[in-house]
Each structure stands twice: as structure tokens, then as C-alpha cells.
């Protein structure tokens, strides 16, 4: 986005800061009294009129002050000078992770609670997509004559299982041999890599004539079936405290979006794909239910691979200067916690 002329730029940022603080339309006299602009009220009114014509400010009523538009907030975010996280916030985050148990699921779930508490907004965390996580161990367990439970442990410490139906009545010793073969072949690979390796092996001649090898590979293929990722949401009531959601219709819209979670999955996936920060404002959100919201999301990693993502969801009038460093630092802290 192009830079505005210096005076318009300074005035727009001042108006946005004031609107974030008060949630009320901003007037020229208010800006002169509360912000060190170095210009008179008449000049402020002229500049606000220009910003209104350019689509950065909106005047709800003729006698009212002006409100920053989504275009203004996008300009604001794009021109933010990166600031280090506040010392108190950093300390709280570090203490939070130092006190957590080693169970990765609880660490991830507690991250959504931490972000909701610190930002006063709704917060969510997408659990790691298994396809990006390294396998540690595979075990095949006979349940019935025609059913085998495939149990696998991944590098984050979480345990998963898949049920496989088979026409062959494998005994447990056979399944133990297959488990050993799969562990030797797949340990250290991500599920994505395991899927590709199994598909390639099934094309090889050996797998065609070796009944044991082929059966083990088919069992292992069940590991790569990827379910929808778990999303943990906390602080929905925080968002409802914002004046923007005093309207019952907007309140219901927000609650449906947070409860359904699919509305937010695209944004979490986008942060995961970019392996970095994503700020999506109002109409930039693809889902219409999020059109009155902003989402600040960031990926978290394990070793070098992005595993999942976390986000803060709130009104477009969000305190981006505080929320963005919080989300970014928390993503890094979660990454470190999952690597220990």
C-alpha cells in the first residue's frame, strides 16, 4: 500500500489510536486535545475530510466524529513499526511454559487459555497436523480375527490409533513382526513422508509377491489417513464484552463462527502455509461470518517444520500493537516448549 502524505499519515494513525482506545467516533477537537499533532483544529478537520474522501475515515452521522475504515486499519497494520514484546508479557509467557506438564496436548490447549487471558479476546490454537509430525513408534494390535488396531506415537508425544479391517486372520506374533518392519522403515519420517514411501513401496515388485511386506505396508498406510485437525478455542465471552458485539445479531454471528471453527480453519491453514504471521481484517476474511472481525495468526514449529498455528480473534478495532507481538512471541515460546 502506498504511503499517505506525512500529515495525513500522522493524523490517520492518531485517529486510529484514539478509536482503539475509546471505541467512539473521533472528532477534530478531541484529536487536538488528546494527541500532540502540532496543528490547529481547522487543519485537522481539513485533513480528516481528505481522509474521508480517500476511504480511510467514515462519518456515521453528519454531526458525529469519524471512524477508521477497514482500509485504514490495513494501512495501520502495514505501517506498524515492529516493537519488542513488553517485559511483563514476556515474563508471563515464559513462566507459563516453564510450569506446564510435558504432555503436548495440554501444552497446546493451555496456549489458547494463555492468549485469551493476556489479550482479552477470543483465542484459538490448531493442534499439529499429523502429516507434518515425525513418527516415533508404530504398533499393530489384534482386536478380532478381522480387525487390527494401528497405534502410533509421534514426536510431540501424542498417541493416535486407526482401526483396519482385514480379510486375513493375523495372529499377534505376525503383527509384531510387521510392527518391527514398519518401525525400522518409518521411524523419523513425517506422516507425509511415510505416506509417499509406502505408496512407492507398494509399486515395487517385492511388495507384489511378498505377502508379509505387502500386508505390513497396507497396515502402515492407515497411519497416513489424516483427520481434521483439533482446534482449541478459549475466551469466546471476552469477545462479547467488546462494544462492537452489543448487537444481538452480530453476537450470534460471532458465537456461531467460534463454535463451528471451520470459519477459522482457513486462516489457521494460511498461517501454517506461510510459516509466519497473518493479519486478516474484516472483509479480507473469506468467510462472511468473520466480516466484522480481525484475526492475528502465526504458525508454530517443531524442529524446522511448521506444525500448527494459533490466533487471536477480535473486533477490527483491535489493539494490533500489543496483540501482534503477543501472538508472535507465544508462537515461538510454544515451538520451544514442544521441542523439549
Number of C-alpha atoms within 10 A of each C-alpha: 8 5 10 12 8 9 13 17 16 12 20 23 18 19 24 22 19 21 18 17 12 11 16 14 19 23 20 20 15 14 19 17 10 10 14 9 15 8 11 12 17 12 12 21 16 13 18 25 16 14 21 17 11 12 13 21 25 19 18 11 9 7 8 12 19 24 22 27 19 20 16 21 22 18 19 19 15 12 13 12 9 9 10 12 18 11 9 8 16 17 11 12 20 15 11 15 20 10 8 13 11 15 12 20 15 11 17 24 19 18 25 24 18 20 25 24 15 15 20 20 24 24 31 30 28 25 20 23 19 25 20 19 25 23 24 17 19 25 19 27 18 19 13 13 13 13 17 22 18 22 19 20 18 21 19 22 15 12 12 13 15 16 16 18 12 15 8 10 13 17 14 14 12 14 21 16 15 23 22 16 17 22 18 12 14 22 18 17 18 21 24 17 18 23 21 13 16 21 14 11 16 16 11 11 9 12 17 12 10 10 11 14 18 20 18 21 22 15 24 28 19 17 23 18 13 12 9 10 13 15 21 19 22 22 22 20 13 17 22 22 13 17 11 17 17 11 10 10 9 16 16 14 17 24 16 13 16 23 13 11 16 14 18 23 17 14 24 25 19 17 24 26 14 12 18 17 21 19 20 21 24 22 16 17 20 14 15 14 20 25 18 21 22 24 25 25 30 30 31 31 24 21 12 8 15 21 24 30 31 32 32 28 28 27 23 22 23 25 15 18 17 16 22 25 18 22 23 20 20 26 25 14 19 23 21 15 20 22 12 8
